[in-house]
Amino acid sequence: MSGTEKYEEKVLDVLIVGGGGAAALAALEVRKAGLSVGLVTKESALVGGATIMAAGGTCAVFSPGDTPETFLSDILKAGGYLNNAKIVKIVAEKSSQAVLNLETHDYLLDWKDENTFRTLNHGEGHAWPRGYLDRREALGVCHALSRALMRNEIALFPETIVSKLLTKDGRVVGAVAMSLVTGEYTVFKAKAVLLATGGLGAIYKLTTNSNVLTGDGFALAFDVGAELVDMEFVQFFPISFPYPAVRRGKMIGVCSWFGPGVKLLNGLGERYMTKYDPERMEMTTRDIAARANFIEVKEGRGTKTGAIMVDPTDHDPAKLLKFKTAIPHVYAMFKEVYGKRVAEWEEPFEAISSQHFFMGGIRIDEECRTNIDGLFAVGEVTGGMHGANRLSGVAFTEIFVLGPVAGRTVASCAAREGFVSPDAAQINEEIERLENLFRQGSGARPFELKAAVQDVMWEKLGPVRDGAGIEAAISAFKCIEKEQVAGMTIGCSDRIYNRDRMEAIEMPLMVRTAQLVAHSALRRTESRGSQYRTDFPERNDKEWLRNIVIKKEDDGGIRMTIEKTVQAG
């Protein structure tokens, strides 16, 4: 084939890449401005991504006496003061109104009465009760936003992966994508592109995230020259399912959910938190608990299945009732996996740590602009909001506030810009690259290479790190990129619903994102927030109260600069 016979062309004012809550809220704002908008997602669900996997907790300023200033302070403290304070200030100030605004999309909040939510939880790290919990969990808001997308006739491109952003004279002007359903290519031409692709959980062996979150957005942005920040900071969750395979790594909770009587025990029956946080014990922060669990298992003190034990038997019945009603899907999984007695907290159960959230990402300003014309970003794919560690319950707050902000920003950009056509040579070069990825040979299959990356990420860039391990990871990723991806083979030549083709596209993006995390983690020679290095176990404010900013070199290499944090002003 030649020319446009190779692909279908779609022309939109705004192209949004991603299918979670941030993408949906942004799309609705663009449509409200009277512009055409398309939403490309790797999933079949209308609104999914990381949003649909969450327990649904959203923190905002609702308690009498609480203030945006106090909320801001709590977020900055949790983030090790590396946050972009301008972004945090906007989120803190607009948090409560953003939650209430969800009702404009026919989403009825879970009210106890006219002025009180049924549940307002006091989460770890918060000075006040702020955690709005919904009995429908994330499904409720995802369904409501899906209906809103359909009502507003927003163009949806499900089960489609973007392989490359297209540029012209330093401006992002579209993207190349492939449909899993048909195997055909689409070239999107747009006045503005918004990345809302979520995090990178699927580059880890164990994650609470969906398997579509392979870190595509970070690599796509890096490739066109966008700056990324805080790429070393990966959050891990302490209590997740160790089995069965379909549940492995998926979230159970944190120790505080079970109350102060909960105990963490290793395979020897030892209550090991005496070594890691003797003052707070199991009521420690999630990063310390996840780290402790990881170390106990890695040093051979885990159970026979490579887990630790959680003993919730000494509990307040009111806590159990709250657990059942606040996160019913977790209770249902508890019962399914462990049986009724464990679900009722009458027996201990096995658990493992897993990757949960990513704090780093594309560097944006408070209006979701990047340093590249025509490119914008919002949600977990961005860095700056959370600094070195995310405060509990603030992920939804971020997307509920900044999703609409991003939508208004890209709409404003698209309204004043004209269409710029990408060069045909650039499009054809990308399609030729993809066709070369889809060859059949004798090399490893994409899923095998993905597993190799996931193993390295977990062992060398997990809850516990050191310089030698990070350097080994960098070497491993270089080998995978230069040798194994180059010789990768797909299982069959079918174009329709061939997952090998989609995973073949994901692989180079996944490896690039892993490299960005590794290089940034090696450069930060301290422990702060979610990064814990055994060779630099202390926090060093004198040298490291700064952000690491990453950008692509002209030769494709990684350039790192150390910059002062952004203050609220």
C-alpha positions as CSV (number, residue, x, y, z in Angstrom):
1,M,0.0,0.0,0.0
2,S,1.0,3.6,-0.4
3,G,-0.2,7.0,0.7
4,T,-3.5,7.2,2.5
5,E,-4.4,3.7,1.5
6,K,-2.4,2.7,4.6
7,Y,-4.6,4.5,7.0
8,E,-7.8,6.3,7.7
9,E,-7.7,10.0,8.6
10,K,-9.7,11.6,11.3
11,V,-9.8,15.4,11.8
12,L,-10.7,16.8,15.2
13,D,-10.3,20.1,17.0
14,V,-9.0,18.2,20.1
15,L,-7.7,14.7,20.5
16,I,-7.7,13.2,24.0
17,V,-5.6,10.1,24.6
18,G,-6.9,8.1,27.6
19,G,-10.1,6.7,28.9
20,G,-10.3,7.6,32.6
21,G,-12.1,10.2,34.6
22,A,-9.7,13.1,33.8
23,A,-10.1,12.3,30.0
24,A,-13.9,12.3,30.3
25,L,-14.2,15.5,32.3
26,A,-11.8,17.3,29.9
27,A,-13.7,16.0,26.8
28,L,-17.0,17.3,28.2
29,E,-15.5,20.8,28.7
30,V,-14.2,20.8,25.1
31,R,-17.6,19.7,23.8
32,K,-19.3,22.5,25.9
33,A,-17.1,25.0,24.0
34,G,-18.6,23.8,20.8
35,L,-15.5,22.0,19.4
36,S,-15.1,18.5,18.0
37,V,-13.3,16.1,20.3
38,G,-12.3,12.5,20.1
39,L,-11.3,10.2,23.0
40,V,-8.9,7.3,22.3
41,T,-8.6,4.5,24.8
42,K,-7.0,1.1,24.9
43,E,-10.0,-0.3,26.8
44,S,-13.5,-1.3,25.6
45,A,-15.2,0.4,28.5
46,L,-16.3,4.0,28.0
47,V,-14.7,5.3,31.2
48,G,-12.2,3.0,32.8
49,G,-8.4,3.5,33.1
50,A,-7.1,3.8,36.6
51,T,-10.4,5.5,37.6
52,I,-12.6,2.4,37.5
53,M,-10.0,0.4,39.5
54,A,-10.1,2.8,42.5
55,A,-12.0,2.3,45.7
56,G,-13.6,5.7,45.1
57,G,-12.3,7.8,48.0
58,T,-12.1,11.5,47.3
59,C,-10.7,14.0,49.7
60,A,-11.9,17.6,49.8
61,V,-12.5,20.5,52.2
62,F,-15.9,19.6,53.7
63,S,-15.4,19.4,57.5
64,P,-16.3,22.5,59.6
65,G,-13.1,24.2,60.6
66,D,-11.1,22.7,57.7
67,T,-9.5,25.1,55.2
68,P,-7.9,24.9,51.7
69,E,-4.7,26.2,53.4
70,T,-4.6,23.3,55.8
71,F,-5.4,20.8,52.9
72,L,-2.5,22.4,50.9
73,S,-0.2,22.0,53.9
74,D,-1.1,18.3,54.3
75,I,-0.5,17.6,50.6
76,L,2.9,19.4,50.6
77,K,4.0,17.6,53.7
78,A,3.1,14.2,52.3
79,G,4.9,15.1,49.1
80,G,8.2,15.8,50.9
81,Y,7.8,19.5,49.7
82,L,8.7,18.6,46.1
83,N,5.2,19.4,44.9
84,N,4.4,22.1,42.4
85,A,2.6,24.3,45.0
86,K,0.8,26.4,42.4
87,I,-1.0,23.2,41.2
88,V,-1.7,22.0,44.7
89,K,-3.1,25.4,45.7
90,I,-5.7,25.2,42.9
91,V,-6.7,21.6,43.7
92,A,-7.0,22.4,47.4
93,E,-9.1,25.5,46.8
94,K,-11.4,23.9,44.3
95,S,-11.7,20.5,45.8
96,S,-15.1,20.7,47.4
97,Q,-16.8,22.4,44.5
98,A,-15.2,19.9,42.1
99,V,-16.8,17.0,43.9
100,L,-20.2,18.8,44.0
101,N,-19.9,19.6,40.3
102,L,-20.1,15.9,39.6
103,E,-23.9,16.1,40.1
104,T,-24.1,18.3,36.9
105,H,-23.3,15.1,35.1
106,D,-26.3,13.3,36.6
107,Y,-24.1,11.7,39.3
108,L,-26.0,11.7,42.6
109,L,-23.5,11.9,45.5
110,D,-23.9,9.6,48.4
111,W,-25.7,11.9,50.8
112,K,-26.9,11.1,54.4
113,D,-29.1,14.1,54.4
114,E,-29.3,17.5,52.6
115,N,-26.0,18.8,54.0
116,T,-24.1,15.7,55.1
117,F,-22.3,12.9,53.2
118,R,-23.0,9.4,54.4
119,T,-19.3,8.8,55.0
120,L,-16.5,11.4,55.5
121,N,-13.4,9.4,56.4
122,H,-10.4,10.7,58.4
123,G,-7.5,9.3,56.3
124,E,-3.8,9.0,57.2
125,G,-1.9,12.3,56.8
126,H,-5.0,14.5,56.9
127,A,-5.6,17.0,59.7
128,W,-9.4,16.8,59.2
129,P,-11.9,14.2,58.0
130,R,-12.0,14.8,54.2
131,G,-12.5,11.4,52.6
132,Y,-15.8,11.2,50.8
133,L,-16.6,7.5,50.2
134,D,-19.3,6.3,47.9
135,R,-21.0,2.9,48.2
136,R,-20.9,2.5,44.4
137,E,-17.2,3.2,44.6
138,A,-15.6,4.3,41.3
139,L,-18.2,2.4,39.2
140,G,-20.8,5.1,40.1
141,V,-18.8,8.1,38.7
142,C,-17.5,6.1,35.7
143,H,-21.0,5.1,34.7
144,A,-22.2,8.6,35.1
145,L,-19.4,10.1,33.0
146,S,-19.9,7.4,30.3
147,R,-23.5,8.4,30.0
148,A,-22.5,12.0,29.8
149,L,-20.0,11.3,26.9
150,M,-22.8,9.5,25.0
151,R,-25.3,12.3,25.6
152,N,-22.8,14.8,24.3
153,E,-22.1,12.7,21.2
154,I,-18.3,12.7,21.9
155,A,-16.4,10.6,19.3
156,L,-15.0,7.5,21.0
157,F,-12.2,5.2,19.7
158,P,-12.1,2.2,22.1
159,E,-9.6,-0.6,21.9
160,T,-7.2,1.7,20.1
161,I,-3.5,2.4,21.0
162,V,-1.6,5.6,20.1
163,S,1.9,4.7,19.0
164,K,3.3,8.1,18.2
165,L,2.5,11.8,18.5
166,L,3.0,13.7,15.2
167,T,4.8,17.0,15.1
168,K,5.3,19.9,12.7
169,D,7.8,22.7,13.4
170,G,8.0,21.9,17.1
171,R,4.2,21.6,17.5
172,V,2.1,18.5,18.2
173,V,-0.4,18.2,15.4
174,G,-1.9,14.7,15.8
175,A,-1.1,11.1,16.4
176,V,-0.8,7.7,14.7
177,A,-2.9,4.9,16.3
178,M,-3.9,1.3,15.6
179,S,-7.2,-0.4,16.3
180,L,-7.1,-3.7,18.2
181,V,-10.5,-4.6,16.7
182,T,-9.5,-4.2,13.0
183,G,-5.8,-4.0,13.1
184,E,-6.0,-0.9,10.9
185,Y,-4.3,2.4,11.4
186,T,-5.8,5.8,12.0
187,V,-4.0,9.1,11.6
188,F,-5.6,11.8,13.8
189,K,-5.1,15.4,12.8
190,A,-5.8,17.8,15.7
191,K,-5.3,21.4,16.8
192,A,-4.4,20.2,20.3
193,V,-3.6,16.9,21.9
194,L,-4.3,16.1,25.6
195,L,-2.6,13.1,27.2
196,A,-4.6,11.5,30.0
197,T,-3.2,8.0,29.8
198,G,-2.9,7.4,33.5
199,G,0.0,5.8,35.3
200,L,2.5,2.9,34.8
201,G,1.4,0.1,37.1
202,A,1.6,-2.5,34.4
203,I,5.3,-2.1,34.0
204,Y,5.5,-3.8,37.5
205,K,5.0,-7.5,38.3
206,L,2.6,-6.6,41.1
207,T,0.2,-3.7,40.8
208,T,-3.3,-2.6,41.9
209,N,-3.7,-1.1,38.5
210,S,-5.3,-2.2,35.2
211,N,-3.1,-4.1,32.8
212,V,-3.5,-1.3,30.2
213,L,-1.5,1.2,32.2
214,T,1.9,0.4,30.6
215,G,3.2,4.0,30.8
216,D,2.5,4.9,27.2
217,G,1.9,8.6,27.8
218,F,5.3,9.2,29.5
219,A,7.2,7.7,26.5
220,L,5.0,9.5,23.9
221,A,5.6,12.8,25.5
222,F,9.3,12.3,26.0
223,D,9.7,11.3,22.4
224,V,8.4,14.8,21.2
225,G,10.6,16.7,23.7
226,A,8.2,17.2,26.6
227,E,9.7,17.7,30.0
228,L,9.0,15.1,32.7
229,V,9.5,15.5,36.5
230,D,9.8,13.4,39.6
231,M,10.0,10.1,37.6
232,E,11.7,8.3,40.5
233,F,8.7,8.4,42.8
234,V,6.5,5.3,42.7
235,Q,3.9,4.6,45.4
236,F,3.4,1.1,46.7
237,F,0.5,-0.3,48.6
238,P,1.0,-2.5,51.7
239,I,-1.9,-5.0,51.7
240,S,-2.9,-6.7,48.4
241,F,-4.0,-10.1,47.3
242,P,-1.2,-12.6,46.8
243,Y,-3.5,-15.1,45.0
244,P,-5.2,-16.3,42.9
245,A,-3.5,-15.1,39.7
246,V,-6.4,-13.1,38.5
247,R,-6.4,-11.1,41.9
248,R,-2.7,-11.1,42.5
249,G,-1.5,-7.6,43.4
250,K,-5.0,-6.1,43.5
251,M,-5.8,-3.8,46.5
252,I,-7.1,-4.9,49.8
253,G,-6.3,-1.8,51.9
254,V,-4.0,-0.2,54.5
255,C,-3.6,-1.2,58.1
256,S,-5.6,1.8,59.4
257,W,-8.7,0.4,57.8
258,F,-8.6,-2.5,60.2
259,G,-8.1,-0.4,63.3
260,P,-5.3,-0.1,65.9
261,G,-5.6,-3.8,66.9
262,V,-4.3,-5.1,63.6
263,K,-0.9,-6.9,63.5
264,L,1.5,-7.6,60.7
265,L,3.3,-10.9,61.1
266,N,6.0,-12.6,59.1
267,G,6.2,-16.3,58.3
268,L,8.0,-16.9,61.6
269,G,5.0,-15.4,63.5
270,E,7.1,-12.3,64.4
271,R,5.4,-8.9,64.7
272,Y,8.0,-7.1,62.6
273,M,6.9,-3.5,62.6
274,T,8.9,-3.1,65.8
275,K,11.9,-2.9,63.5
276,Y,10.5,-0.4,61.0
277,D,8.4,2.0,63.0
278,P,8.4,1.1,66.8
279,E,6.3,4.2,67.7
280,R,3.4,3.9,65.2
281,M,3.8,0.2,64.5
282,E,1.0,-0.9,62.0
283,M,-0.5,2.6,62.1
284,T,2.6,3.8,60.1
285,T,2.3,5.3,56.6
286,R,1.6,3.1,53.7
287,D,5.1,3.5,52.1
288,I,6.8,2.3,55.3
289,A,4.4,-0.6,55.7
290,A,4.9,-1.6,52.0
291,R,8.7,-1.4,52.4
292,A,8.6,-3.5,55.6
293,N,6.5,-6.2,53.9
294,F,8.8,-6.3,50.9
295,I,11.9,-6.6,53.1
296,E,10.5,-9.4,55.2
297,V,9.7,-11.5,52.2
298,K,12.9,-10.7,50.3
299,E,15.0,-11.7,53.2
300,G,13.3,-15.0,53.5
301,R,10.9,-14.4,56.4
302,G,7.7,-14.6,54.3
303,T,5.1,-17.3,54.3
304,K,5.4,-20.4,52.0
305,T,3.6,-18.5,49.3
306,G,6.0,-15.4,49.6
307,A,3.6,-13.3,51.6
308,I,3.2,-11.8,55.0
309,M,0.3,-12.3,57.5
310,V,-2.3,-9.7,58.5
311,D,-4.1,-10.4,61.7
312,P,-7.3,-8.2,62.1
313,T,-9.0,-10.4,64.7
314,D,-8.6,-7.7,67.5
315,H,-11.0,-5.2,66.0
316,D,-13.8,-2.9,66.6
317,P,-17.1,-4.3,65.1
318,A,-17.9,-0.8,63.9
319,K,-14.7,-0.8,61.8
320,L,-15.7,-4.1,60.1
321,L,-19.2,-2.7,59.3
322,K,-17.6,0.4,57.8
323,F,-15.2,-1.8,55.7
324,K,-18.2,-3.7,54.3
325,T,-20.2,-0.7,53.4
326,A,-17.5,1.7,52.3
327,I,-15.7,-0.7,49.9
328,P,-18.1,-3.6,49.2
329,H,-16.2,-4.9,46.2
330,V,-13.1,-5.5,48.4
331,Y,-15.2,-7.3,51.0
332,A,-16.7,-9.4,48.2
333,M,-13.3,-10.3,46.9
334,F,-12.2,-11.1,50.5
335,K,-15.0,-13.6,50.9
336,E,-14.3,-15.1,47.5
337,V,-10.5,-15.5,48.0
338,Y,-10.2,-16.3,51.7
339,G,-13.7,-17.5,52.8
340,K,-16.3,-16.1,55.2
341,R,-14.2,-16.2,58.4
342,V,-11.4,-14.1,57.0
343,A,-14.0,-11.8,55.4
344,E,-15.5,-11.3,58.9
345,W,-12.0,-10.6,60.3
346,E,-12.1,-13.7,62.4
347,E,-8.8,-15.2,61.1
348,P,-5.5,-13.8,59.8
349,F,-4.9,-13.7,56.1
350,E,-1.9,-13.6,53.7
351,A,-1.0,-10.4,51.8
352,I,1.7,-8.8,49.7
353,S,2.8,-5.3,48.7
354,S,2.1,-4.0,45.2
355,Q,2.6,-0.9,43.1
356,H,-0.3,1.5,43.4
357,F,0.3,5.0,42.1
358,F,2.9,7.1,40.2
359,M,3.7,10.6,41.4
360,G,6.0,11.6,38.5
361,G,5.1,12.4,35.0
362,I,4.8,15.1,32.3
363,R,5.6,18.5,33.6
364,I,2.7,20.8,33.4
365,D,1.7,24.3,34.7
366,E,-1.4,25.0,36.6
367,E,-3.5,25.1,33.4
368,C,-2.2,21.7,32.2
369,R,0.1,23.1,29.5
370,T,3.4,21.3,28.7
371,N,6.6,22.9,27.3
372,I,5.5,21.7,23.8
373,D,3.1,23.7,21.7
374,G,-0.1,21.8,21.1
375,L,0.5,19.2,23.8
376,F,-1.3,19.2,27.1
377,A,-1.6,16.6,29.9
378,V,-3.7,15.8,33.0
379,G,-4.1,13.2,35.7
380,E,-1.7,10.5,36.8
381,V,0.4,10.9,33.6
382,T,1.5,14.3,34.9
383,G,4.1,15.2,37.6
384,G,4.1,18.0,40.1
385,M,0.9,17.6,42.0
386,H,2.0,15.0,44.5
387,G,5.8,15.5,44.8
388,A,7.6,12.5,46.4
389,N,4.5,10.8,47.7
390,R,0.7,11.1,47.3
391,L,-1.5,11.9,50.2
392,S,-4.3,9.3,50.6
393,G,-7.5,10.1,48.8
394,V,-6.2,12.9,46.6
395,A,-5.9,11.1,43.2
396,F,-9.6,11.6,42.5
397,T,-9.4,15.1,43.8
398,E,-6.7,15.9,41.3
399,I,-8.7,14.6,38.3
400,F,-12.0,16.1,39.4
401,V,-10.4,19.5,39.7
402,L,-7.9,19.5,36.8
403,G,-9.9,17.4,34.3
404,P,-12.2,20.3,33.6
405,V,-9.3,22.8,33.8
406,A,-7.4,20.8,31.1
407,G,-10.6,20.7,28.9
408,R,-11.0,24.5,29.1
409,T,-7.3,25.0,28.3
410,V,-7.2,22.8,25.3
411,A,-10.5,24.2,24.0
412,S,-9.1,27.7,24.2
413,C,-6.0,26.6,22.4
414,A,-7.9,24.8,19.6
415,A,-10.3,27.7,19.2
416,R,-7.5,30.1,18.2
417,E,-5.3,27.7,16.2
418,G,-5.7,26.4,12.7
419,F,-5.1,22.9,11.5
420,V,-1.5,22.0,10.6
421,S,-1.0,18.8,8.5
422,P,1.8,16.5,9.6
423,D,4.3,15.5,7.0
424,A,3.3,12.4,5.0
425,A,6.9,11.1,5.4
426,Q,6.6,11.2,9.2
427,I,3.3,9.2,9.1
428,N,4.7,6.6,6.6
429,E,7.8,6.2,8.6
430,E,5.8,5.4,11.7
431,I,3.6,2.9,9.9
432,E,6.6,1.2,8.4
433,R,8.1,1.0,11.9
434,L,5.0,-0.7,13.2
435,E,4.8,-3.2,10.4
436,N,8.4,-4.2,11.2
437,L,7.3,-4.8,14.8
438,F,4.6,-7.2,13.6
439,R,6.9,-9.6,11.9
440,Q,7.0,-13.3,12.7
441,G,10.4,-14.8,13.5
442,S,12.2,-16.7,16.2
443,G,12.5,-14.0,18.9
444,A,10.6,-13.6,22.1
445,R,6.9,-12.8,22.1
446,P,5.8,-9.3,23.4
447,F,4.2,-10.8,26.6
448,E,7.5,-12.5,27.4
449,L,9.4,-9.2,27.1
450,K,6.8,-7.4,29.2
451,A,7.2,-10.0,31.9
452,A,11.0,-9.5,31.9
453,V,10.6,-5.7,32.3
454,Q,8.0,-6.2,35.1
455,D,10.4,-8.5,37.0
456,V,13.3,-6.1,36.8
457,M,11.0,-3.2,37.9
458,W,9.8,-5.1,40.9
459,E,13.1,-6.4,42.0
460,K,15.3,-3.4,41.3
461,L,12.9,-0.4,41.4
462,G,10.4,-1.6,43.9
463,P,9.8,-0.4,47.5
464,V,13.5,-0.9,48.3
465,R,16.3,0.2,46.0
466,D,20.1,0.7,45.9
467,G,22.5,2.1,43.4
468,A,23.9,-1.2,42.2
469,G,20.4,-2.6,41.7
470,I,19.3,0.5,39.7
471,E,22.4,0.3,37.5
472,A,21.6,-3.4,36.9
473,A,18.1,-2.4,35.9
474,I,19.4,0.2,33.4
475,S,21.7,-2.3,31.8
476,A,18.8,-4.8,31.6
477,F,16.5,-2.3,29.9
478,K,19.2,-1.3,27.5
479,C,19.6,-5.0,26.5
480,I,15.9,-5.5,26.2
481,E,15.6,-2.4,24.0
482,K,18.5,-2.9,21.7
483,E,18.5,-6.7,21.3
484,Q,15.2,-8.3,22.4
485,V,12.7,-5.7,21.2
486,A,14.6,-5.5,17.9
487,G,14.2,-9.3,17.5
488,M,10.7,-9.5,18.9
489,T,8.1,-11.7,17.1
490,I,4.4,-12.0,17.2
491,G,2.5,-15.3,17.4
492,C,0.4,-15.0,14.3
493,S,-0.2,-12.6,11.4
494,D,-3.9,-12.0,12.0
495,R,-4.8,-8.3,12.1
496,I,-8.2,-8.6,13.9
497,Y,-8.1,-8.8,17.7
498,N,-4.4,-9.8,17.7
499,R,-3.2,-8.8,21.2
500,D,0.4,-9.5,20.2
501,R,0.2,-6.5,17.8
502,M,-1.0,-4.2,20.6
503,E,1.6,-5.5,23.1
504,A,4.3,-5.1,20.4
505,I,3.4,-1.4,20.2
506,E,3.4,-1.2,24.0
507,M,6.8,-2.8,24.5
508,P,9.1,0.1,23.2
509,L,7.0,2.6,25.1
510,M,7.1,0.4,28.3
511,V,10.9,0.0,28.1
512,R,11.4,3.8,27.6
513,T,9.2,4.6,30.6
514,A,11.1,2.1,32.7
515,Q,14.4,3.7,31.7
516,L,13.1,7.2,32.7
517,V,12.2,5.9,36.1
518,A,15.5,4.1,36.6
519,H,17.7,7.0,35.5
520,S,15.8,9.4,37.8
521,A,15.9,7.0,40.7
522,L,19.7,6.6,40.3
523,R,20.3,10.4,40.2
524,R,18.4,11.1,43.4
525,T,21.0,10.1,46.0
526,E,18.7,10.2,49.1
527,S,15.5,8.6,50.4
528,R,12.4,10.8,50.3
529,G,8.7,10.0,50.2
530,S,8.2,6.8,48.2
531,Q,11.8,6.4,47.2
532,Y,13.9,4.4,49.7
533,R,17.5,3.7,48.9
534,T,19.5,1.5,51.3
535,D,22.7,3.2,50.2
536,F,21.3,6.6,50.9
537,P,18.7,5.9,53.6
538,E,18.3,9.5,54.9
539,R,16.4,12.5,53.6
540,N,18.8,15.3,52.5
541,D,17.0,18.6,52.3
542,K,20.2,20.5,51.9
543,E,21.0,19.0,48.5
544,W,17.7,17.4,47.4
545,L,14.8,19.7,48.1
546,R,14.7,20.0,44.4
547,N,13.0,18.3,41.4
548,I,14.7,16.2,38.8
549,V,13.5,17.2,35.3
550,I,14.0,14.9,32.3
551,K,14.1,15.8,28.7
552,K,15.1,14.0,25.5
553,E,18.5,14.9,24.0
554,D,18.9,15.5,20.3
555,D,20.6,12.1,20.0
556,G,17.7,10.4,21.8
557,G,19.5,10.2,25.1
558,I,18.2,11.3,28.5
559,R,19.1,14.8,29.8
560,M,18.5,15.5,33.5
561,T,18.5,18.8,35.2
562,I,18.0,19.6,38.9
563,E,15.6,22.5,39.5
564,K,14.1,24.3,42.5
565,T,10.5,23.4,43.4
566,V,7.7,25.6,42.2
567,Q,6.3,27.7,45.1
568,A,2.7,28.9,45.3
569,G,3.7,32.5,45.0
